Amino acid sequence: MKNIYFLTIILFCSVSVYSQRSSCIVADYQFDANVMDKTTNNYHGTNHGAIITTGFTGDNNAAFSFNGIDNYIILPETFDYPERSITLWFKSQSHNESGVILNNDTPDLLYGKNIIVIVKDGSQYNLKYNVGKTGNQFEASINLNQWYFVAVALNQDSLHYYLDGVKIYSGVMGYYHGSPDGAENTRIGCGRKIDYFFHGSIDNIKMFNCTLTDSEINQYYTSIKENYIKHEKINLYPNPAKSFVNIEIPEIYNNEMILELYNSSGQSVRKIQINNETTHFQRQNEANGIYYYQIYSTSKGILTSGKLQLQ
């Protein structure tokens, strides 16, 4: 019941942020155990082996996992508009070479290709954007096994790339018809020749025939994170504790939070950086008694607080 309630909040939040642009959402793939388009356009996808998995919100059956070998999804349209935007969530695992998240690359395109791909550079993995003309390629480093929000927005004059709600590149738009051997559809999880298979998870793909603004994209990403951390419980256990404490947090906030521990006099006695979904820390020289804690993000302030008993 908790996950159903939480998912309702997330979807309501998404719709409210995009309410002023609802008329220009042309395809909405929520990947909630199927590849159906939630708009009335009925641009339903065809799944070729991708497996249902946990989504970026932590809900079960809310995304698709791709094995990096032969899994992909076909969407029936090219979404070829002079003004357009694309948003999606992904989490990458290791690749031996490139792994394509989204590919739309055909010679019949009038307004440029759309390619989003993971590339391996030694031990580093990068997210590569390649939209419109070939000169608009841009790469951003990523971590494996971490969810990211990606957005592309363009019009006839310019295009913009976003990562986790922040604009990371702007360029001059140039139309390019695409590769001569491209396919007349959009491919999720593989390249235009059914190659360069993606290894990881993909969730919540939206296609628009309008150019979303910086504030709309940032608001969408921020509202998702705020609702996720607000409604998804952060757990400290065991409590009471003797020798150690586990901190369990929503995955979307990895590497962004700190736990600060205070004694009964309100003095700070310890700070712990939270680096994983579950952080395990050993008790040091803290005496038995009641302590108070705050978990906070440097960008969002205090996220939760409570009482911890050491005995």
Backbone bond lengths (Angstrom), bond angles and torsions (degrees), N, CA, C in turn:
res aa  C-N    CA-C-N  psi(-1)  N-CA   C-N-CA  omega(-1)  CA-C   N-CA-C  phi
1 M - - - 1.461 - - 1.519 110.91 -
2 K 1.346 116.39 -35.23 1.453 119.22 -179.56 1.519 111.24 -62.95
3 N 1.349 117.13 -44.10 1.442 120.60 -178.62 1.518 112.05 -65.88
4 I 1.339 117.41 -36.10 1.449 120.62 178.78 1.528 109.53 -65.24
5 Y 1.333 116.67 -45.50 1.460 121.29 179.29 1.515 110.59 -61.83
6 F 1.322 116.04 -42.93 1.458 120.68 -177.88 1.520 111.26 -66.17
7 L 1.348 116.18 -41.74 1.446 119.56 179.73 1.525 110.78 -63.21
8 T 1.332 116.70 -37.44 1.452 120.47 177.21 1.524 111.12 -60.13
9 I 1.322 116.71 -41.93 1.464 121.51 178.92 1.522 110.25 -62.92
10 I 1.328 116.90 -45.44 1.459 120.87 -179.11 1.521 110.69 -61.54
11 L 1.336 117.24 -45.91 1.446 119.68 -178.01 1.519 111.17 -66.62
12 F 1.331 117.55 -40.38 1.460 120.55 177.54 1.513 110.12 -61.03
13 C 1.342 116.20 -42.35 1.461 121.12 -179.70 1.519 109.94 -61.82
14 S 1.345 116.78 -44.77 1.451 120.76 -179.19 1.517 110.80 -61.06
15 V 1.331 116.06 -44.68 1.454 119.59 -178.58 1.520 110.97 -65.55
16 S 1.344 117.35 -41.26 1.460 119.87 -177.52 1.514 111.79 -65.03
17 V 1.319 117.52 -37.49 1.463 120.52 178.49 1.516 110.87 -65.12
18 Y 1.346 116.71 -39.34 1.455 120.63 -176.63 1.527 112.85 -95.69
19 S 1.336 117.86 11.68 1.460 119.54 -173.01 1.519 112.16 -57.46
20 Q 1.335 116.63 -39.52 1.452 118.54 -178.65 1.521 112.13 -72.35
21 R 1.316 118.46 -13.19 1.452 122.60 179.38 1.528 112.04 -115.93
22 S 1.334 117.94 14.06 1.458 120.31 -174.83 1.518 111.95 -58.89
23 S 1.336 117.18 -30.52 1.461 120.33 -178.28 1.515 112.65 -70.15
24 C 1.336 117.75 -16.65 1.467 118.32 -178.23 1.532 112.81 -107.18
25 I 1.338 118.33 8.81 1.465 120.08 169.14 1.524 107.34 -79.06
26 V 1.322 116.23 113.34 1.462 119.59 -176.29 1.521 112.68 -99.46
27 A 1.329 117.79 -17.12 1.467 121.05 175.91 1.524 108.63 -155.89
28 D 1.329 115.59 138.48 1.465 121.39 -175.81 1.521 108.15 -138.76
29 Y 1.344 115.42 105.81 1.465 121.63 -178.35 1.531 108.41 -108.13
30 Q 1.323 115.92 98.49 1.451 120.58 -178.41 1.517 112.34 -83.52
31 F 1.329 117.10 -13.34 1.466 123.05 176.74 1.527 112.21 55.66
32 D 1.330 116.49 37.52 1.454 121.05 177.36 1.531 109.10 -87.11
33 A 1.324 114.86 71.68 1.469 125.15 178.86 1.530 112.76 74.66
34 N 1.341 117.89 11.02 1.463 120.49 176.10 1.531 108.93 -156.71
35 V 1.336 115.75 174.77 1.463 120.63 -179.51 1.533 109.89 -115.22
36 M 1.325 115.85 34.57 1.458 121.42 -179.77 1.531 110.52 -79.86
37 D 1.326 115.22 143.80 1.458 122.20 171.61 1.522 108.07 -82.40
38 K 1.336 117.12 124.49 1.458 121.54 -176.24 1.526 113.48 -80.87
39 T 1.333 118.27 -6.79 1.456 119.86 176.28 1.526 109.74 -84.47
40 T 1.328 115.75 172.29 1.464 119.98 178.85 1.527 112.56 -77.31
41 N 1.334 117.89 -3.16 1.462 120.18 177.34 1.524 112.52 -73.47
42 N 1.326 115.83 -22.29 1.468 121.05 176.03 1.534 112.94 58.44
43 Y 1.338 115.50 43.62 1.463 119.43 175.42 1.535 108.89 -84.20
44 H 1.304 116.08 65.42 1.457 120.86 -173.63 1.531 110.75 -70.98
45 G 1.331 115.25 141.05 1.445 120.86 179.72 1.528 112.52 -85.81
46 T 1.333 114.74 171.18 1.464 122.11 174.87 1.524 107.83 -123.65
47 N 1.315 116.05 122.78 1.460 121.50 -175.71 1.524 110.98 -91.63
48 H 1.324 115.15 129.03 1.462 121.41 176.94 1.533 109.16 -115.25
49 G 1.324 116.08 70.39 1.457 121.30 170.05 1.510 117.80 94.60
50 A 1.346 119.07 -7.89 1.462 119.82 178.63 1.529 109.69 -65.15
51 I 1.334 116.44 143.95 1.459 122.75 -172.26 1.530 110.31 -105.86
52 I 1.327 116.70 138.11 1.463 121.76 176.25 1.522 109.47 -63.01
53 T 1.327 116.66 137.31 1.465 120.85 -177.78 1.531 110.16 -148.72
54 T 1.320 115.80 -176.10 1.468 122.35 178.74 1.525 110.29 -71.81
55 G 1.330 116.14 136.43 1.453 120.88 -178.52 1.514 113.08 -87.34
56 F 1.323 115.22 -177.93 1.465 120.14 -176.75 1.524 111.99 -67.19
57 T 1.331 117.75 -20.98 1.464 120.93 177.40 1.510 112.97 -82.60
58 G 1.338 117.71 -8.91 1.454 121.22 -175.57 1.510 113.59 92.78
59 D 1.333 117.84 -1.25 1.462 121.80 178.56 1.524 110.27 -79.39
60 N 1.318 116.07 142.69 1.455 121.45 176.72 1.520 110.73 -71.34
61 N 1.339 115.93 154.03 1.469 122.28 175.40 1.525 111.67 54.99
62 A 1.319 116.52 44.73 1.458 120.55 -173.91 1.528 113.23 -130.78
63 A 1.322 118.21 12.43 1.464 122.86 178.08 1.525 107.15 -160.15
64 F 1.341 115.65 176.86 1.458 120.22 175.84 1.523 109.93 -122.23
65 S 1.332 114.10 138.91 1.457 122.41 178.65 1.528 109.06 -103.30
66 F 1.334 115.44 136.69 1.458 122.77 -177.94 1.525 108.61 -117.82
67 N 1.330 116.94 134.47 1.469 120.87 -170.49 1.518 114.93 -86.32
68 G 1.328 118.78 -3.55 1.455 120.80 179.38 1.517 113.50 77.01
69 I 1.328 117.50 8.10 1.472 121.59 -176.97 1.525 111.50 -119.38
70 D 1.335 116.64 -53.76 1.461 118.63 -175.90 1.530 113.43 -153.20
71 N 1.330 119.12 17.09 1.465 122.02 179.82 1.529 110.41 -93.69
72 Y 1.325 116.65 139.15 1.461 120.82 173.81 1.529 109.24 -165.23
73 I 1.336 115.65 167.27 1.458 123.63 176.97 1.524 108.26 -128.53
74 I 1.327 116.28 136.78 1.461 121.70 177.43 1.530 109.29 -105.69
75 L 1.339 116.46 128.30 1.464 122.03 171.71 1.529 107.18 -103.43
76 P 1.333 118.54 139.42 1.471 120.47 -167.88 1.520 115.71 -77.04
77 E 1.327 118.29 -7.76 1.460 121.03 -175.05 1.523 111.33 -115.55
78 T 1.343 115.70 160.95 1.468 120.91 174.20 1.524 111.84 -96.05
79 F 1.338 118.02 -14.19 1.477 122.38 179.34 1.527 110.24 51.45
80 D 1.323 114.49 50.41 1.462 122.83 -173.78 1.533 109.57 -93.52
81 Y 1.350 116.02 89.81 1.461 121.59 -176.36 1.533 109.42 -124.85
82 P 1.332 118.45 145.48 1.469 120.84 178.39 1.524 112.30 -66.28
83 E 1.335 116.47 -30.11 1.462 121.91 171.22 1.524 106.66 -119.03
84 R 1.323 117.55 124.48 1.459 119.80 -177.37 1.519 110.41 -157.05
85 S 1.322 113.77 161.67 1.462 122.08 175.45 1.523 108.05 -143.58
86 I 1.315 115.38 150.24 1.460 122.93 176.92 1.521 107.48 -133.77
87 T 1.321 116.77 133.52 1.468 120.01 172.53 1.523 108.68 -130.95
88 L 1.327 116.61 147.20 1.462 121.62 177.83 1.515 109.55 -164.23
89 W 1.335 115.13 164.97 1.463 123.42 173.45 1.523 108.65 -116.98
90 F 1.340 116.84 143.33 1.456 119.72 176.52 1.523 110.21 -146.48
91 K 1.319 114.99 157.96 1.464 123.30 172.29 1.521 107.18 -139.31
92 S 1.320 116.54 118.85 1.457 121.01 -174.15 1.527 111.91 -97.45
93 Q 1.314 114.98 142.42 1.457 122.00 166.43 1.523 108.15 -105.01
94 S 1.320 117.61 -176.61 1.467 121.31 -173.55 1.529 111.21 -67.70
95 H 1.337 115.72 147.71 1.458 123.55 177.05 1.522 109.12 -129.28
96 N 1.318 115.54 148.73 1.464 119.93 171.55 1.525 110.45 -80.44
97 E 1.332 116.08 -26.27 1.462 121.92 177.59 1.529 107.21 -148.25
98 S 1.305 116.80 -154.70 1.464 120.05 -178.96 1.527 111.48 -68.55
99 G 1.326 115.69 149.83 1.452 121.74 175.11 1.519 109.07 -134.28
100 V 1.328 117.13 119.72 1.460 121.78 -172.87 1.526 110.32 -85.52
101 I 1.332 116.44 126.37 1.459 122.22 174.75 1.523 110.13 -82.79
102 L 1.333 116.61 -49.20 1.468 121.63 -179.07 1.516 108.53 -142.53
103 N 1.354 115.34 135.24 1.460 120.21 179.43 1.523 109.92 -138.49
104 N 1.312 114.54 126.50 1.454 122.60 174.59 1.517 105.40 -138.33
105 D 1.327 117.05 97.99 1.459 121.06 -168.60 1.525 108.45 -149.64
106 T 1.333 116.17 96.86 1.463 121.26 -177.26 1.525 109.81 -140.13
107 P 1.318 118.65 150.58 1.469 119.95 -179.54 1.530 113.60 -66.98
108 D 1.318 117.67 -15.34 1.466 120.66 -178.69 1.528 113.76 -85.71
109 L 1.322 117.65 -2.72 1.463 120.16 -179.95 1.530 110.63 -64.78
110 L 1.330 116.05 137.77 1.458 121.48 175.98 1.524 112.38 -96.98
111 Y 1.332 116.51 -23.84 1.460 119.89 -170.16 1.535 113.15 -127.07
112 G 1.306 116.80 27.19 1.452 120.13 170.74 1.515 114.59 93.93
113 K 1.330 114.83 154.63 1.463 122.34 -177.30 1.525 110.96 -81.38
114 N 1.337 114.45 167.16 1.463 122.72 173.70 1.522 107.75 -132.87
115 I 1.327 116.29 113.85 1.469 120.26 178.39 1.528 108.45 -134.48
116 I 1.330 115.68 127.51 1.465 122.32 174.40 1.517 106.31 -128.00
117 V 1.326 117.02 123.91 1.455 120.52 -168.21 1.522 110.88 -144.65
118 I 1.321 117.16 150.38 1.465 123.02 171.20 1.520 108.18 -94.82
119 V 1.322 117.20 128.90 1.466 121.57 177.54 1.517 109.15 -121.31
120 K 1.319 115.65 143.69 1.458 122.19 179.09 1.515 109.61 -101.30
121 D 1.334 115.44 127.26 1.458 121.72 179.20 1.521 107.38 -124.19
122 G 1.332 117.01 89.96 1.460 120.87 -173.10 1.516 109.58 67.71
123 S 1.333 116.12 -120.64 1.463 120.32 177.50 1.528 112.07 -94.04
124 Q 1.339 116.83 -3.48 1.465 121.54 -177.17 1.526 110.62 -96.88
125 Y 1.324 115.67 142.38 1.463 121.28 174.83 1.522 109.22 -111.13
126 N 1.339 115.54 136.06 1.457 121.42 -179.61 1.522 110.76 -123.92
127 L 1.319 115.00 147.69 1.456 121.69 170.06 1.523 106.58 -92.19
128 K 1.326 116.57 124.83 1.460 121.07 -177.15 1.526 109.99 -113.90
129 Y 1.330 115.40 127.11 1.460 122.77 174.97 1.532 107.92 -101.38
130 N 1.335 116.82 138.92 1.457 120.97 176.94 1.535 107.31 -148.47
131 V 1.321 116.14 91.61 1.462 121.92 -172.83 1.523 109.14 -125.06
132 G 1.335 115.67 143.30 1.460 119.73 179.93 1.512 110.89 74.64
133 K 1.319 116.42 -118.96 1.452 120.68 179.21 1.527 110.11 -88.80
134 T 1.322 116.22 162.38 1.459 121.81 -175.79 1.521 112.07 -61.72
135 G 1.331 118.03 -28.93 1.459 120.81 -177.96 1.507 114.47 -69.43
136 N 1.315 118.32 -8.10 1.458 121.03 -179.23 1.530 112.24 -96.52
137 Q 1.301 117.04 36.18 1.454 121.43 175.98 1.531 109.71 -83.98
138 F 1.326 115.28 140.72 1.464 120.31 179.61 1.519 108.30 -151.98
139 E 1.344 116.92 141.46 1.451 121.73 -179.24 1.524 111.13 -122.34
140 A 1.340 115.74 144.26 1.467 123.02 176.30 1.524 108.36 -134.02
141 S 1.327 117.25 134.46 1.459 120.80 -178.57 1.526 110.96 -70.18
142 I 1.327 116.23 146.11 1.463 121.97 179.41 1.524 109.20 -135.98
143 N 1.327 115.50 165.14 1.455 122.47 171.37 1.520 109.34 -101.49
144 L 1.311 116.11 148.05 1.456 119.74 174.93 1.522 110.24 -73.22
145 N 1.331 115.31 155.40 1.474 122.89 174.34 1.531 112.75 58.89
146 Q 1.314 116.57 35.22 1.459 121.86 177.13 1.526 108.37 -135.67
147 W 1.326 116.96 134.00 1.459 121.32 179.53 1.530 110.34 -73.37
148 Y 1.338 114.97 138.56 1.456 122.48 175.40 1.528 109.31 -131.27
149 F 1.328 114.91 149.15 1.459 122.22 174.70 1.522 108.38 -105.11
150 V 1.330 116.91 125.48 1.459 123.34 -176.36 1.523 109.01 -118.22
151 A 1.315 116.31 139.36 1.463 120.96 175.96 1.520 109.99 -142.06
152 V 1.315 115.01 145.80 1.459 123.78 173.22 1.525 107.08 -130.05
153 A 1.317 117.17 134.49 1.464 121.25 177.49 1.529 108.76 -139.04
154 L 1.335 116.83 133.64 1.465 119.17 -177.14 1.524 111.03 -150.00
155 N 1.329 113.50 159.87 1.463 122.19 170.04 1.528 107.68 -138.38
156 Q 1.317 117.37 -166.20 1.461 119.53 -174.93 1.519 113.42 -70.41
157 D 1.328 117.44 -14.79 1.464 120.76 -176.57 1.524 113.73 -107.16
158 S 1.334 117.93 -34.63 1.458 119.92 -171.99 1.520 111.32 -147.46
159 L 1.317 114.87 163.21 1.452 120.26 173.86 1.517 109.39 -139.17
160 H 1.339 115.97 157.25 1.456 121.98 -174.03 1.522 109.49 -141.69
161 Y 1.336 115.88 138.48 1.454 122.48 177.05 1.528 109.13 -112.59
162 Y 1.326 116.04 142.31 1.460 122.40 -177.41 1.523 109.87 -131.08
163 L 1.320 115.24 147.05 1.459 121.94 173.35 1.523 107.86 -136.31
164 D 1.324 116.57 121.99 1.468 122.86 -176.88 1.528 111.73 51.72
165 G 1.323 114.90 45.84 1.454 121.01 173.82 1.512 116.37 81.25
166 V 1.334 117.58 -4.08 1.468 122.14 -176.96 1.528 109.77 -109.23
167 K 1.338 116.24 132.08 1.463 119.87 177.29 1.521 109.76 -72.36
168 I 1.333 116.04 125.40 1.464 120.22 -176.63 1.528 112.50 -115.20
169 Y 1.330 117.22 -7.78 1.471 119.44 179.65 1.519 109.60 -159.47
170 S 1.327 116.27 141.41 1.462 122.89 170.05 1.517 108.20 -133.40
171 G 1.319 116.42 139.93 1.448 120.62 -179.72 1.517 111.43 -145.24
172 V 1.318 115.24 172.18 1.462 121.57 176.88 1.524 107.89 -84.63
173 M 1.322 116.27 128.59 1.446 120.38 -177.98 1.513 110.48 -72.47
174 G 1.322 115.55 135.57 1.457 121.49 174.43 1.514 108.60 -138.86
175 Y 1.313 118.06 128.28 1.457 120.70 -176.29 1.533 110.38 -81.21
176 Y 1.302 114.26 143.73 1.456 121.56 -176.15 1.517 106.50 -145.86
177 H 1.314 116.93 130.61 1.463 120.13 -171.29 1.528 113.30 -72.14
178 G 1.291 118.72 -17.05 1.451 119.99 179.01 1.512 112.27 100.69
179 S 1.308 115.05 178.74 1.462 121.15 -176.01 1.529 111.04 -72.76
180 P 1.331 117.75 142.97 1.473 120.22 -178.25 1.522 113.68 -65.74
181 D 1.335 116.81 -20.70 1.465 119.76 -179.46 1.527 111.90 -107.21
182 G 1.340 116.96 21.31 1.458 120.54 179.07 1.522 112.44 -76.45
183 A 1.337 115.90 163.24 1.460 122.02 -178.70 1.524 110.35 -101.25
184 E 1.338 116.57 151.18 1.457 121.64 -176.24 1.526 110.99 -87.14
185 N 1.309 116.21 60.12 1.467 122.18 175.67 1.520 107.33 -165.15
186 T 1.303 116.11 -177.73 1.464 121.79 176.98 1.524 108.03 -111.30
187 R 1.313 116.65 133.71 1.460 121.62 -176.36 1.525 109.57 -114.29
188 I 1.304 114.77 130.57 1.459 122.38 179.22 1.516 108.33 -110.40
189 G 1.328 116.33 120.56 1.457 120.25 177.74 1.508 115.17 93.45
190 C 1.339 117.87 4.38 1.471 119.70 177.48 1.526 109.70 -159.94
191 G 1.336 115.85 169.27 1.452 122.06 178.91 1.512 112.51 -83.93
192 R 1.329 116.65 -178.35 1.460 122.04 -173.54 1.534 112.45 -66.31
193 K 1.332 117.88 -24.13 1.460 121.68 179.72 1.530 111.87 -101.20
194 I 1.324 116.49 23.28 1.479 121.71 -174.00 1.530 108.38 54.73
195 D 1.330 115.14 57.55 1.462 122.56 179.87 1.527 107.99 -143.88
196 Y 1.311 117.15 -175.83 1.469 122.62 -179.61 1.530 111.14 46.45
197 F 1.324 114.20 59.98 1.466 120.95 -175.16 1.525 111.32 -70.96
198 F 1.317 114.91 138.46 1.466 122.50 -179.78 1.523 110.05 -81.20
199 H 1.343 115.83 140.27 1.466 121.91 176.79 1.531 107.65 -115.82
200 G 1.326 115.81 107.39 1.456 119.64 -178.30 1.523 110.43 154.57
201 S 1.332 116.29 -156.49 1.462 122.24 -176.65 1.525 110.15 -124.04
202 I 1.347 115.53 147.05 1.464 122.55 178.87 1.522 107.81 -132.88
203 D 1.342 115.40 141.40 1.463 119.81 -174.96 1.529 109.84 -145.78
204 N 1.318 115.69 148.76 1.462 124.83 164.13 1.529 113.21 52.43
205 I 1.313 116.76 68.90 1.464 122.28 177.16 1.520 109.52 -91.23
206 K 1.336 116.38 130.37 1.460 121.50 177.04 1.527 109.02 -126.78
207 M 1.345 115.20 138.30 1.460 122.80 176.40 1.525 108.98 -116.90
208 F 1.341 116.17 135.97 1.467 122.31 -178.62 1.526 109.26 -127.44
209 N 1.333 116.75 148.05 1.467 119.89 171.21 1.524 110.58 -104.61
210 C 1.324 115.44 37.70 1.460 122.80 174.54 1.526 107.99 -144.69
211 T 1.311 116.47 169.66 1.461 121.77 -179.13 1.520 109.16 -100.01
212 L 1.318 117.39 107.99 1.455 120.53 176.53 1.526 109.76 -67.85
213 T 1.323 116.52 147.50 1.464 121.27 -179.86 1.525 110.51 -86.64
214 D 1.334 114.88 167.05 1.470 119.89 175.85 1.524 110.92 -55.73
215 S 1.313 116.66 -45.23 1.462 120.42 -175.70 1.524 111.51 -67.83
216 E 1.329 117.85 -36.90 1.464 120.19 178.10 1.519 111.36 -64.36
217 I 1.312 116.74 -43.68 1.461 120.42 -179.51 1.523 110.40 -67.87
218 N 1.318 117.19 -44.19 1.468 119.95 178.73 1.518 111.36 -65.14
219 Q 1.327 117.43 -39.66 1.461 120.57 -179.38 1.518 111.52 -65.25
220 Y 1.312 116.29 -39.85 1.466 119.89 177.97 1.524 110.38 -60.76
221 Y 1.326 116.27 -51.02 1.471 120.02 -178.65 1.523 110.98 -62.70
222 T 1.326 117.35 -45.96 1.462 121.22 -177.41 1.528 111.24 -64.72
223 S 1.326 117.03 -41.64 1.462 119.91 -178.24 1.513 111.46 -66.12
224 I 1.315 117.31 -36.27 1.465 120.75 176.31 1.520 109.49 -62.17
225 K 1.323 117.28 -47.29 1.467 120.34 -178.27 1.523 111.54 -65.05
226 E 1.335 116.23 -41.76 1.459 118.91 -178.45 1.525 111.64 -65.75
227 N 1.328 117.19 -41.73 1.456 119.79 178.59 1.512 111.06 -69.53
228 Y 1.310 116.57 -36.64 1.466 120.07 -179.54 1.516 110.52 -63.39
229 I 1.331 116.70 -48.78 1.459 119.16 -178.07 1.525 110.83 -72.37
230 K 1.342 116.91 -28.14 1.455 120.03 -179.12 1.515 111.84 -72.31
231 H 1.322 117.64 -39.10 1.455 120.70 -171.34 1.526 113.32 -104.25
232 E 1.306 118.30 -14.36 1.453 120.44 177.74 1.528 108.33 -96.03
233 K 1.298 117.84 123.48 1.451 122.38 -171.45 1.521 112.01 -68.97
234 I 1.332 116.48 138.79 1.456 123.06 170.22 1.524 107.35 -95.91
235 N 1.308 116.48 127.27 1.468 120.82 -174.31 1.519 111.54 -108.88
236 L 1.328 116.25 134.54 1.462 123.71 167.26 1.524 106.99 -115.90
237 Y 1.308 116.51 126.96 1.467 119.68 -178.48 1.536 109.51 -156.49
238 P 1.308 118.34 153.08 1.462 127.04 -7.80 1.534 110.83 -71.35
239 N 1.284 116.75 156.89 1.464 123.32 178.38 1.534 108.30 -149.79
240 P 1.330 117.42 104.39 1.468 130.66 12.62 1.540 112.76 -67.50
241 A 1.345 114.73 155.85 1.455 121.60 -178.94 1.525 109.84 -125.01
242 K 1.325 114.10 153.96 1.468 119.80 177.93 1.529 111.81 -109.94
243 S 1.318 117.20 -61.21 1.467 119.31 -172.94 1.522 113.74 -115.88
244 F 1.334 118.45 -20.21 1.467 120.44 -178.06 1.520 109.42 -151.61
245 V 1.355 114.76 162.92 1.463 122.25 177.20 1.524 108.03 -138.23
246 N 1.322 116.28 136.96 1.458 122.33 172.45 1.525 109.56 -100.04
247 I 1.330 116.50 139.64 1.461 122.16 173.59 1.519 106.61 -116.89
248 E 1.315 116.84 118.60 1.462 121.84 -178.91 1.522 108.58 -110.74
249 I 1.323 115.51 123.23 1.465 120.38 -173.57 1.527 110.25 -127.54
250 P 1.340 118.31 160.09 1.464 121.25 173.52 1.522 110.29 -61.44
251 E 1.305 116.24 140.73 1.461 121.62 -174.76 1.520 113.13 -61.24
252 I 1.332 116.89 -32.41 1.459 119.90 -174.01 1.529 112.46 -64.86
253 Y 1.346 118.57 -17.56 1.458 122.37 -179.01 1.518 113.09 -103.15
254 N 1.334 117.35 17.79 1.466 119.59 177.50 1.528 110.89 -53.39
255 N 1.337 114.75 142.72 1.467 123.06 172.92 1.524 113.85 65.62
256 E 1.334 118.44 19.62 1.452 119.31 -177.49 1.517 113.50 -127.16
257 M 1.324 119.30 0.50 1.462 119.15 -170.60 1.524 112.52 -123.73
258 I 1.317 113.93 156.13 1.467 122.60 178.16 1.519 108.21 -131.35
259 L 1.324 116.73 137.36 1.458 122.01 169.99 1.517 108.37 -101.46
260 E 1.339 116.41 127.35 1.465 120.69 176.24 1.521 108.45 -117.04
261 L 1.341 115.34 130.60 1.458 122.73 -174.88 1.530 109.15 -106.53
262 Y 1.351 116.41 134.81 1.461 122.21 -178.56 1.532 109.26 -124.18
263 N 1.341 115.47 144.55 1.458 118.75 175.52 1.531 110.03 -82.32
264 S 1.324 116.69 -178.48 1.464 120.91 -174.79 1.526 112.22 -67.20
265 S 1.352 117.41 -15.30 1.467 121.07 177.35 1.525 112.27 -90.65
266 G 1.340 116.37 -0.37 1.455 120.54 179.10 1.511 114.14 86.24
267 Q 1.357 117.36 11.07 1.466 121.04 179.51 1.527 110.09 -88.60
268 S 1.322 115.67 135.17 1.460 120.30 177.22 1.532 109.45 -70.64
269 V 1.323 115.61 126.86 1.462 119.78 -177.94 1.522 112.89 -113.76
270 R 1.341 116.67 -15.74 1.459 117.28 -178.21 1.528 110.43 -168.02
271 K 1.348 115.62 145.71 1.461 122.45 172.44 1.521 108.55 -124.07
272 I 1.330 115.92 135.00 1.463 121.13 -179.82 1.517 108.85 -125.57
273 Q 1.335 117.16 124.03 1.458 121.83 174.62 1.518 109.18 -76.82
274 I 1.326 116.78 130.80 1.460 121.47 178.95 1.516 107.87 -96.41
275 N 1.330 115.67 114.49 1.457 121.14 -171.69 1.521 114.40 -111.36
276 N 1.317 117.76 -13.74 1.450 121.04 -177.10 1.516 109.59 -136.53
277 E 1.340 115.13 174.47 1.457 119.22 177.10 1.529 110.67 -57.43
278 T 1.334 116.48 -39.30 1.459 121.08 175.12 1.521 108.28 -125.45
279 T 1.319 116.57 116.70 1.459 122.08 177.33 1.530 108.68 -101.07
280 H 1.315 115.47 130.62 1.468 121.68 179.71 1.526 107.37 -110.55
281 F 1.331 117.35 122.74 1.458 118.26 176.27 1.525 110.51 -128.73
282 Q 1.320 113.95 141.67 1.457 121.79 -179.01 1.529 110.23 -86.86
283 R 1.292 114.51 142.57 1.470 120.02 173.34 1.525 108.81 -65.48
284 Q 1.325 116.72 140.72 1.463 120.48 179.94 1.532 109.09 -107.42
285 N 1.326 117.85 -110.37 1.466 119.67 -177.44 1.527 112.82 -104.32
286 E 1.329 116.21 21.54 1.461 119.33 179.37 1.538 110.07 -69.70
287 A 1.306 115.48 131.84 1.470 120.56 179.19 1.527 110.15 -74.33
288 N 1.313 115.95 162.00 1.461 120.32 174.58 1.527 109.71 -60.95
289 G 1.330 115.60 147.07 1.458 118.80 176.43 1.511 112.08 145.74
290 I 1.321 115.23 -171.25 1.463 122.57 -179.53 1.526 109.26 -94.19
291 Y 1.321 115.74 130.81 1.461 122.54 176.35 1.527 108.60 -123.13
292 Y 1.312 114.46 157.91 1.454 120.95 177.36 1.528 108.01 -118.44
293 Y 1.321 116.27 145.76 1.466 118.97 -178.17 1.525 110.19 -132.94
294 Q 1.326 113.46 155.15 1.454 122.68 169.55 1.518 107.94 -129.34
295 I 1.315 116.47 138.45 1.457 121.75 171.52 1.519 106.43 -113.65
296 Y 1.325 115.49 123.62 1.456 118.44 -174.28 1.528 111.36 -140.06
297 S 1.304 114.07 158.69 1.453 123.21 175.17 1.519 108.05 -109.86
298 T 1.312 117.16 140.29 1.462 120.35 179.89 1.518 111.55 -63.18
299 S 1.330 117.32 -25.36 1.460 120.45 -178.96 1.522 113.20 -95.50
300 K 1.374 117.79 -24.37 1.459 120.63 -173.42 1.522 113.66 -116.07
301 G 1.323 118.30 -4.16 1.456 120.33 -179.52 1.508 111.97 79.44
302 I 1.350 117.01 -156.32 1.457 122.42 -175.43 1.525 109.53 -71.43
303 L 1.333 115.38 128.16 1.457 121.37 -179.23 1.515 112.38 -102.40
304 T 1.325 117.55 -34.06 1.453 121.92 176.13 1.515 108.98 -161.29
305 S 1.333 117.08 162.51 1.460 122.43 178.30 1.521 108.50 -150.22
306 G 1.318 116.27 164.75 1.448 118.64 -179.03 1.505 112.55 -179.66
307 K 1.317 115.03 -166.49 1.465 122.24 -175.89 1.536 108.58 -118.79
308 L 1.315 116.12 139.14 1.462 122.26 179.50 1.523 108.50 -129.20
309 Q 1.309 117.34 128.22 1.449 121.86 178.96 1.519 109.96 -104.46
310 L 1.347 115.95 125.67 1.464 122.06 174.46 1.528 108.61 -106.89
311 Q 1.327 115.54 133.26 1.462 118.98 -177.68 1.531 110.65 -141.94
